[in-house]
């Protein structure tokens, strides 16, 4: 059975982050938006891997960690600390998807780093687009753009880096 292409993973991450952020608007707070966006991204990882149990567990664990990190961030640093924390949890939830240790380690390390970079770039892109269009409502959705960017780069990282490092090398002169 063929796995979905990296473009499908990327677009699914982008849409999951954006839709989760918009669904969180029904809750009415940035914490609800953060938790639902992160949980949606984690659930999409399991669904794209065709593992329903992984999707459910990843969404629940990610929601719990995002809530905890948001509360800790409110009193210590910033609530934005929830994004790297959820990136780490999503990377940890992807461990069953890979057979090789180097793919697992690279995913655990790269998912929070590149996911956080995606969050920052999504915020900057949304802010820049709003300023270029002279639209304050678009600038107001800066964190939503960050959530979409987080989903985009996190799922792209998992699919491309993990799949690249998980390939089994064929020894020279023999069949695998």
N, CA, C and O of each residue as an XYZ file, in Angstrom:
704
protein
N       0.838     -1.173      0.000
C       0.000      0.000      0.000
C       0.889      1.243      0.000
O       1.827      1.344      0.790
N       0.584      2.195     -0.898
C       1.393      3.405     -1.007
C       1.042      4.387      0.093
O      -0.114      4.513      0.495
N       2.069      5.083      0.572
C       1.854      6.141      1.553
C       1.596      7.447      0.824
O       2.084      7.645     -0.288
N       0.828      8.343      1.444
C       0.590      9.638      0.800
C       1.894     10.414      0.601
O       2.836     10.290      1.384
N       1.923     11.203     -0.447
C       3.100     12.002     -0.765
C       3.315     13.107      0.261
O       2.426     13.429      1.050
N       4.492     13.668      0.234
C       4.849     14.742      1.168
C       3.975     15.969      0.960
O       3.715     16.709      1.909
N       3.520     16.194     -0.260
C       2.649     17.344     -0.515
C       1.322     17.168      0.216
O       0.779     18.129      0.762
N       0.803     15.950      0.225
C      -0.438     15.673      0.951
C      -0.233     15.904      2.442
O      -1.084     16.505      3.099
N       0.888     15.433      2.982
C       1.194     15.643      4.402
C       1.314     17.135      4.699
O       0.801     17.606      5.714
N       1.978     17.873      3.834
C       2.172     19.304      4.056
C       0.845     20.054      4.050
O       0.571     20.855      4.944
N       0.031     19.790      3.045
C      -1.261     20.464      2.962
C      -2.187     20.050      4.102
O      -2.942     20.871      4.622
N      -2.127     18.786      4.486
C      -2.942     18.329      5.608
C      -2.515     19.015      6.900
O      -3.367     19.378      7.711
N      -1.222     19.196      7.105
C      -0.733     19.902      8.286
C      -1.163     21.359      8.288
O      -1.585     21.890      9.315
N      -1.055     22.001      7.131
C      -1.466     23.391      7.003
C      -2.952     23.545      7.321
O      -3.345     24.422      8.091
N      -3.764     22.689      6.723
C      -5.209     22.766      6.940
C      -5.598     22.377      8.367
O      -6.496     22.984      8.950
N      -4.937     21.383      8.925
C      -5.262     20.967     10.295
C      -4.953     22.087     11.284
O      -5.739     22.342     12.196
N      -3.824     22.751     11.111
C      -3.486     23.866     11.991
C      -4.484     25.008     11.867
O      -4.912     25.583     12.868
N      -4.851     25.334     10.627
C      -5.786     26.441     10.408
C      -7.193     26.092     10.895
O      -7.833     26.905     11.562
N      -7.673     24.910     10.572
C      -9.021     24.509     10.979
C      -9.089     24.328     12.493
O     -10.084     24.707     13.112
N      -8.051     23.756     13.098
C      -8.020     23.631     14.549
C      -8.038     24.987     15.234
O      -8.700     25.166     16.257
N      -7.309     25.944     14.666
C      -7.290     27.287     15.227
C      -8.676     27.926     15.113
O      -9.152     28.566     16.051
N      -9.312     27.749     13.966
C     -10.646     28.321     13.787
C     -11.679     27.632     14.681
O     -12.579     28.287     15.207
N     -11.553     26.318     14.854
C     -12.464     25.599     15.748
C     -12.258     26.045     17.193
O     -13.209     26.084     17.973
N     -11.052     26.372     17.542
C     -10.771     26.869     18.877
C     -11.408     28.220     19.143
O     -11.579     28.612     20.298
N     -11.760     28.935     18.083
C     -12.446     30.212     18.269
C     -13.809     30.002     18.916
O     -14.331     30.908     19.566
N     -14.385     28.826     18.746
C     -15.665     28.526     19.399
C     -15.501     28.469     20.914
O     -16.439     28.759     21.655
N     -14.313     28.095     21.369
C     -14.023     28.068     22.798
C     -13.852     29.502     23.297
O     -14.248     29.825     24.417
N     -13.274     30.343     22.479
C     -13.206     31.749     22.796
C     -11.918     32.256     23.409
O     -11.857     33.415     23.819
N     -10.897     31.440     23.485
C      -9.641     31.915     24.073
C      -8.474     31.434     23.229
O      -8.607     30.516     22.419
N      -7.329     32.070     23.432
C      -6.130     31.622     22.722
C      -5.680     30.250     23.201
O      -5.088     29.489     22.436
N      -5.957     29.929     24.459
C      -5.589     28.601     24.951
C      -6.401     27.526     24.230
O      -5.849     26.515     23.796
N      -7.684     27.739     24.106
C      -8.520     26.774     23.382
C      -8.100     26.632     21.934
O      -8.100     25.531     21.383
N      -7.748     27.728     21.332
C      -7.287     27.690     19.943
C      -5.978     26.914     19.827
O      -5.807     26.094     18.925
N      -5.064     27.182     20.745
C      -3.778     26.490     20.727
C      -3.955     24.993     20.927
O      -3.364     24.190     20.204
N      -4.765     24.618     21.904
C      -4.974     23.206     22.215
C      -5.649     22.485     21.057
O      -5.218     21.396     20.679
N      -6.697     23.070     20.488
C      -7.398     22.405     19.388
C      -6.557     22.335     18.113
O      -6.609     21.338     17.392
N      -5.793     23.369     17.833
C      -4.936     23.331     16.644
C      -3.859     22.262     16.787
O      -3.606     21.503     15.851
N      -3.225     22.200     17.951
C      -2.174     21.198     18.167
C      -2.752     19.786     18.141
O      -2.148     18.881     17.566
N      -3.913     19.591     18.758
C      -4.540     18.269     18.761
C      -4.961     17.853     17.353
O      -4.847     16.681     16.994
N      -5.442     18.795     16.562
C      -5.826     18.473     15.184
C      -4.617     18.050     14.358
O      -4.702     17.114     13.563
N      -3.506     18.730     14.545
C      -2.285     18.374     13.811
C      -1.815     16.976     14.211
O      -1.420     16.178     13.360
N      -1.862     16.688     15.511
C      -1.444     15.366     15.982
C      -2.370     14.276     15.460
O      -1.908     13.193     15.102
N      -3.663     14.546     15.411
C      -4.612     13.556     14.905
C      -4.386     13.290     13.419
O      -4.522     12.157     12.957
N      -4.044     14.325     12.684
C      -3.820     14.160     11.244
C      -2.609     13.271     10.979
O      -2.594     12.523     10.001
N      -1.600     13.344     11.834
C      -0.432     12.467     11.673
C      -0.871     11.001     11.706
O      -0.488     10.214     10.840
N      -1.665     10.645     12.696
C      -2.144      9.267     12.799
C      -3.056      8.878     11.652
O      -2.996      7.750     11.162
N      -3.898      9.801     11.224
C      -4.808      9.494     10.123
C      -4.066      9.307      8.803
O      -4.403      8.421      8.019
N      -3.056     10.141      8.560
C      -2.272      9.983      7.333
C      -1.457      8.695      7.348
O      -1.184      8.118      6.295
N      -1.070      8.247      8.533
C      -0.340      6.983      8.653
C      -1.290      5.791      8.674
O      -0.856      4.644      8.781
N      -2.585      6.067      8.573
C      -3.632      5.036      8.576
C      -3.636      4.227      9.868
O      -3.793      3.006      9.855
N      -3.460      4.931     10.983
C      -3.490      4.306     12.309
C      -4.434      5.118     13.192
O      -4.062      6.151     13.748
N      -5.653      4.627     13.303
C      -6.687      5.347     14.042
C      -6.350      5.461     15.522
O      -6.557      6.513     16.128
N      -5.836      4.391     16.104
C      -5.490      4.429     17.529
C      -4.396      5.464     17.792
O      -4.453      6.191     18.784
N      -3.405      5.530     16.909
C      -2.350      6.532     17.043
C      -2.932      7.937     16.942
O      -2.513      8.831     17.677
N      -3.881      8.141     16.051
C      -4.505      9.457     15.898
C      -5.221      9.877     17.177
O      -5.106     11.024     17.610
N      -5.953      8.956     17.775
C      -6.687      9.282     19.001
C      -5.747      9.551     20.171
O      -5.905     10.539     20.888
N      -4.776      8.673     20.359
C      -3.832      8.838     21.473
C      -3.004     10.102     21.291
O      -2.817     10.866     22.238
N      -2.511     10.325     20.087
C      -1.685     11.516     19.832
C      -2.488     12.791     20.075
O      -1.963     13.743     20.652
N      -3.738     12.827     19.650
C      -4.559     14.022     19.856
C      -4.806     14.277     21.342
O      -4.727     15.419     21.797
N      -5.101     13.230     22.093
C      -5.368     13.396     23.523
C      -4.112     13.822     24.291
O      -4.155     14.741     25.109
N      -3.013     13.150     24.021
C      -1.766     13.491     24.724
C      -1.303     14.889     24.343
O      -0.850     15.645     25.203
N      -1.408     15.238     23.087
C      -0.996     16.569     22.644
C      -1.879     17.648     23.262
O      -1.383     18.706     23.650
N      -3.175     17.393     23.356
C      -4.076     18.363     23.981
C      -3.724     18.561     25.458
O      -3.733     19.684     25.962
N      -3.415     17.464     26.141
C      -3.056     17.570     27.559
C      -1.758     18.350     27.743
O      -1.675     19.222     28.608
N      -0.751     18.044     26.938
C       0.539     18.742     27.051
C       0.405     20.205     26.638
O       1.020     21.078     27.252
N      -0.387     20.482     25.610
C      -0.584     21.867     25.186
C      -1.264     22.674     26.289
O      -0.900     23.826     26.525
N      -2.243     22.084     26.964
C      -2.919     22.774     28.070
C      -1.948     23.063     29.203
O      -1.894     24.177     29.725
N      -1.187     22.053     29.574
C      -0.229     22.220     30.664
C       0.838     23.253     30.307
O       1.165     24.120     31.117
N       1.370     23.160     29.109
C       2.412     24.100     28.684
C       1.865     25.523     28.594
O       2.574     26.479     28.908
N       0.623     25.670     28.172
C       0.025     26.994     28.095
C      -0.101     27.607     29.489
O       0.225     28.776     29.692
N      -0.581     26.799     30.458
C      -0.708     27.302     31.829
C       0.647     27.653     32.438
O       0.787     28.686     33.093
N       1.623     26.810     32.226
C       2.967     27.091     32.735
C       3.521     28.342     32.056
O       4.136     29.188     32.706
N       3.304     28.451     30.768
C       3.791     29.610     30.031
C       3.149     30.913     30.471
O       3.785     31.965     30.411
N       1.904     30.861     30.909
C       1.243     32.072     31.396
C       1.949     32.658     32.606
O       2.049     33.876     32.751
N       2.437     31.779     33.473
C       3.038     32.276     34.707
C       4.558     32.398     34.648
O       5.146     33.101     35.470
N       5.194     31.744     33.714
C       6.658     31.746     33.690
C       7.216     32.604     32.555
O       7.869     33.616     32.809
N       6.967     32.214     31.322
C       7.613     32.891     30.184
C       6.546     33.516     29.285
O       6.240     34.704     29.386
N       6.001     32.701     28.422
C       4.971     33.107     27.480
C       4.145     31.886     27.122
O       4.683     30.779     27.088
N       2.866     32.049     26.855
C       2.040     30.908     26.456
C       2.466     30.289     25.121
O       2.053     29.177     24.792
N       3.284     31.002     24.360
C       3.750     30.459     23.082
C       4.691     29.268     23.275
O       5.018     28.582     22.307
N       5.123     29.018     24.494
C       5.980     27.867     24.780
C       5.223     26.561     24.527
O       5.832     25.495     24.426
N       3.901     26.649     24.425
C       3.102     25.461     24.157
C       3.410     24.870     22.778
O       3.280     23.661     22.590
N       3.810     25.688     21.827
C       4.062     25.175     20.471
C       5.278     24.268     20.399
O       5.154     23.179     19.839
N       6.447     24.632     20.921
C       7.552     23.665     20.902
C       7.253     22.418     21.731
O       7.692     21.320     21.386
N       6.505     22.586     22.828
C       6.150     21.421     23.651
C       5.266     20.458     22.870
O       5.458     19.244     22.936
N       4.302     20.993     22.135
C       3.445     20.108     21.343
C       4.205     19.509     20.167
O       3.921     18.385     19.753
N       5.167     20.249     19.626
C       6.000     19.682     18.566
C       6.789     18.476     19.066
O       6.935     17.480     18.358
N       7.294     18.577     20.286
C       8.014     17.450     20.880
C       7.085     16.258     21.086
O       7.465     15.120     20.807
N       5.882     16.509     21.567
C       4.928     15.415     21.800
C       4.516     14.768     20.484
O       4.406     13.545     20.403
N       4.291     15.567     19.466
C       3.936     15.008     18.160
C       5.091     14.170     17.622
O       4.867     13.099     17.059
N       6.319     14.647     17.791
C       7.485     13.859     17.381
C       7.574     12.545     18.135
O       7.896     11.512     17.548
N       7.291     12.575     19.439
C       7.304     11.342     20.239
C       6.186     10.387     19.826
O       6.366      9.170     19.836
N       5.042     10.943     19.466
C       3.927     10.089     19.036
C       4.207      9.412     17.698
O       3.558      8.424     17.354
N       5.157      9.930     16.952
C       5.493      9.348     15.648
C       6.489      8.202     15.746
O       6.829      7.598     14.728
N       6.960      7.893     16.935
C       7.942      6.814     17.088
C       7.500      5.494     16.479
O       8.323      4.823     15.856
N       6.230      5.082     16.626
C       5.850      3.796     16.026
C       5.841      3.789     14.498
O       5.752      2.723     13.889
N       5.932      4.948     13.880
C       5.887      5.013     12.419
C       7.207      4.646     11.761
O       7.243      4.337     10.570
N       8.287      4.676     12.525
C       9.608      4.469     11.945
C      10.272      3.244     12.542
O      10.117      2.950     13.728
N      11.014      2.533     11.703
C      11.687      1.327     12.150
C      13.127      1.547     12.577
O      13.656      0.778     13.379
N      13.761      2.568     12.063
C      15.175      2.795     12.366
C      15.342      3.845     13.453
O      14.582      4.810     13.530
N      16.331      3.644     14.273
C      16.577      4.535     15.408
C      16.935      5.938     14.950
O      16.497      6.913     15.561
N      17.713      6.061     13.900
C      18.126      7.391     13.464
C      16.933      8.192     12.945
O      16.915      9.414     13.097
N      15.942      7.547     12.341
C      14.738      8.253     11.909
C      13.935      8.723     13.115
O      13.375      9.819     13.107
N      13.882      7.897     14.142
C      13.146      8.262     15.352
C      13.799      9.450     16.055
O      13.118     10.404     16.430
N      15.106      9.392     16.231
C      15.818     10.461     16.931
C      15.723     11.769     16.144
O      15.470     12.828     16.718
N      15.925     11.690     14.849
C      15.868     12.898     14.021
C      14.477     13.527     14.062
O      14.348     14.751     14.080
N      13.453     12.703     14.076
C      12.092     13.227     14.129
C      11.804     13.882     15.477
O      11.181     14.942     15.534
N      12.253     13.256     16.553
C      12.025     13.827     17.884
C      12.738     15.168     18.029
O      12.217     16.083     18.666
N      13.910     15.286     17.448
C      14.680     16.530     17.559
C      14.156     17.590     16.585
O      14.017     18.756     16.954
N      13.871     17.194     15.368
C      13.520     18.162     14.331
C      12.084     18.657     14.408
O      11.818     19.805     14.050
N      11.154     17.832     14.861
C       9.741     18.249     14.874
C       9.499     19.503     15.713
O       8.855     20.430     15.222
N       9.981     19.576     16.950
C       9.733     20.828     17.685
C      10.516     22.024     17.146
O      10.029     23.154     17.188
N      11.714     21.782     16.646
C      12.515     22.893     16.137
C      11.922     23.472     14.855
O      11.714     24.681     14.754
N      11.651     22.611     13.878
C      11.114     23.097     12.614
C       9.650     23.503     12.747
O       9.190     24.397     12.038
N       8.911     22.851     13.653
C       7.538     23.272     13.903
C       7.491     24.676     14.482
O       6.646     25.481     14.093
N       8.391     24.973     15.406
C       8.459     26.322     15.980
C       8.882     27.340     14.925
O       8.380     28.464     14.902
N       9.797     26.944     14.061
C      10.181     27.820     12.949
C       8.978     28.075     12.044
O       8.763     29.200     11.593
N       8.202     27.036     11.782
C       6.991     27.193     10.974
C       5.985     28.118     11.636
O       5.323     28.906     10.961
N       5.866     28.024     12.962
C       4.969     28.920     13.684
C       5.405     30.371     13.507
O       4.588     31.244     13.215
N       6.690     30.618     13.686
C       7.211     31.971     13.536
C       7.027     32.479     12.103
O       6.580     33.608     11.903
N       7.368     31.659     11.109
C       7.241     32.082      9.714
C       5.784     32.298      9.327
O       5.475     33.211      8.561
N       4.884     31.464      9.851
C       3.458     31.653      9.582
C       2.943     32.964     10.168
O       2.141     33.660      9.545
N       3.411     33.294     11.376
C       3.024     34.572     11.993
C       3.542     35.742     11.162
O       2.807     36.692     10.891
N       4.793     35.671     10.763
C       5.394     36.761      9.985
C       4.690     36.900      8.633
O       4.416     38.016      8.192
N       4.399     35.780      7.977
C       3.743     35.839      6.668
C       2.340     36.434      6.779
O       1.943     37.256      5.952
N       1.597     36.023      7.792
C       0.248     36.561      7.975
C       0.302     38.049      8.307
O      -0.490     38.836      7.788
N       1.222     38.425      9.157
C       1.379     39.834      9.522
C       1.786     40.669      8.310
O       1.239     41.747      8.080
N       2.739     40.170      7.547
C       3.202     40.897      6.367
C       2.100     41.022      5.321
O       1.937     42.078      4.710
N       1.336     39.938      5.114
C       0.240     39.993      4.145
C      -0.821     40.996      4.586
O      -1.360     41.733      3.761
N      -1.122     41.027      5.878
C      -2.100     41.984      6.377
C      -1.633     43.419      6.228
O      -2.422     44.303      5.894
N      -0.346     43.655      6.475
C       0.178     45.014      6.315
C       0.234     45.403      4.842
O      -0.035     46.554      4.499
N       0.578     44.467      3.974
C       0.648     44.773      2.546
C      -0.735     45.082      1.986
O      -0.887     45.924      1.101
N      -1.740     44.388      2.512
C      -3.109     44.616      2.034
C      -3.806     45.719      2.836
O      -4.954     46.059      2.553
N      -3.119     46.275      3.829
C      -3.663     47.315      4.694
C      -4.971     46.849      5.332
O      -5.975     47.561      5.332
N      -4.925     45.636      5.874
C      -6.109     45.012      6.467
C      -5.790     44.607      7.906
O      -5.067     43.639      8.140
N      -6.327     45.344      8.853
C      -6.050     45.078     10.269
C      -6.658     43.753     10.720
O      -6.145     43.123     11.644
N      -7.743     43.326     10.080
C      -8.360     42.050     10.461
C      -7.435     40.881     10.144
O      -7.391     39.909     10.898
N      -6.705     40.960      9.053
C      -5.762     39.900      8.705
C      -4.565     39.911      9.651
O      -4.072     38.852     10.041
N      -4.102     41.086     10.017
C      -3.000     41.176     10.978
C      -3.435     40.593     12.322
O      -2.621     40.012     13.040
N      -4.701     40.743     12.659
C      -5.237     40.219     13.908
C      -5.168     38.688     13.963
O      -5.161     38.110     15.050
N      -5.117     38.040     12.818
C      -5.066     36.575     12.756
C      -3.637     36.047     12.653
O      -3.400     34.969     12.108
N      -2.712     36.802     13.172
C      -1.299     36.452     13.100
C      -1.018     35.102     13.756
O      -0.278     34.295     13.192
N      -1.585     34.836     14.925
C      -1.346     33.557     15.596
C      -1.983     32.397     14.841
O      -1.470     31.279     14.886
N      -3.079     32.643     14.158
C      -3.684     31.601     13.320
C      -2.771     31.207     12.170
O      -2.670     30.033     11.817
N      -2.112     32.195     11.592
C      -1.120     31.899     10.556
C       0.044     31.115     11.123
O       0.616     30.256     10.453
N       0.390     31.418     12.365
C       1.448     30.662     13.036
C       1.052     29.208     13.244
O       1.873     28.310     13.058
N      -0.205     28.965     13.630
C      -0.680     27.592     13.818
C      -0.651     26.816     12.505
O      -0.278     25.643     12.475
N      -1.049     27.481     11.421
C      -1.012     26.826     10.108
C       0.432     26.534      9.687
O       0.718     25.463      9.152
N       1.327     27.474      9.924
C       2.740     27.264      9.605
C       3.352     26.151     10.438
O       4.177     25.380      9.946
N       2.946     26.069     11.707
C       3.412     24.991     12.579
C       2.997     23.632     12.011
O       3.815     22.717     11.923
N       1.739     23.506     11.632
C       1.259     22.251     11.069
C       1.956     21.897      9.773
O       2.296     20.739      9.534
N       2.165     22.895      8.944
C       2.832     22.681      7.657
C       4.244     22.134      7.847
O       4.583     21.095      7.280
N       5.058     22.809      8.625
C       6.450     22.369      8.763
C       6.604     21.131      9.642
O       7.528     20.345      9.433
N       5.724     20.941     10.618
C       5.827     19.750     11.456
C       5.539     18.498     10.645
O       6.314     17.543     10.689
N       4.443     18.488      9.908
C       4.106     17.297      9.130
C       5.053     17.093      7.956
O       5.348     15.954      7.592
N       5.531     18.173      7.363
C       6.519     18.036      6.291
C       7.804     17.420      6.828
O       8.410     16.566      6.180
N       8.214     17.853      8.008
C       9.415     17.304      8.637
C       9.261     15.822      8.917
O      10.155     15.031      8.619
N       8.136     15.452      9.486
C       7.903     14.047      9.821
C       7.919     13.187      8.574
O       8.534     12.120      8.559
N       7.249     13.642      7.531
C       7.148     12.840      6.314
C       8.474     12.763      5.559
O       8.915     11.678      5.181
N       9.101     13.902      5.345
C      10.323     13.893      4.527
C      11.541     13.376      5.280
O      12.239     12.485      4.796
N      11.800     13.925      6.454
C      12.984     13.526      7.209
C      12.867     12.088      7.700
O      13.793     11.291      7.546
N      11.725     11.767      8.289
C      11.540     10.413      8.812
C      11.590      9.359      7.726
O      12.236      8.324      7.889
N      10.905      9.619      6.608
C      10.897      8.653      5.517
C      12.277      8.516      4.883
O      12.684      7.421      4.495
N      12.982      9.618      4.781
C      14.323      9.589      4.176
C      15.292      8.769      5.027
O      16.075      7.979      4.499
N      15.234      8.960      6.337
C      16.161      8.253      7.223
C      15.707      6.833      7.547
O      16.491      6.034      8.060
N      14.457      6.516      7.254
C      13.938      5.197      7.595
C      14.141      4.176      6.474
O      13.863      2.991      6.657
N      14.616      4.620      5.337
C      14.851      3.689      4.232
C      15.911      2.670      4.621
O      16.903      2.995      5.273
N      15.680      1.451      4.211
C      16.624      0.389      4.502
C      17.695      0.386      3.404
O      17.388      0.326      2.213
N      18.928      0.451      3.827
C      20.042      0.468      2.872
C      20.276     -0.944      2.337
O      20.245     -1.918      3.089
N      20.507     -1.037      1.045
C      20.798     -2.320      0.410
C      22.311     -2.506      0.410
O      23.040     -1.662     -0.111
N      22.791     -3.615      0.996
C      24.246     -3.821      0.998
C      24.780     -4.059     -0.413
O      24.082     -4.582     -1.281
N      26.029     -3.665     -0.617
C      26.643     -3.848     -1.937
C      26.858     -5.330     -2.211
O      27.319     -6.089     -1.358
N      26.512     -5.703     -3.416
C      26.772     -7.072     -3.839
C      25.743     -8.093     -3.359
O      25.956     -9.294     -3.523
N      24.660     -7.657     -2.785
C      23.672     -8.609     -2.316
C      22.288     -8.007     -2.282
O      22.133     -6.790     -2.377
N      21.295     -8.841     -2.149
C      19.917     -8.380     -2.070
C      19.547     -8.175     -0.609
O      20.077     -8.831      0.287
N      18.652     -7.278     -0.401
C      18.229     -6.984      0.980
C      17.262     -8.017      1.501
O      16.811     -7.919      2.642
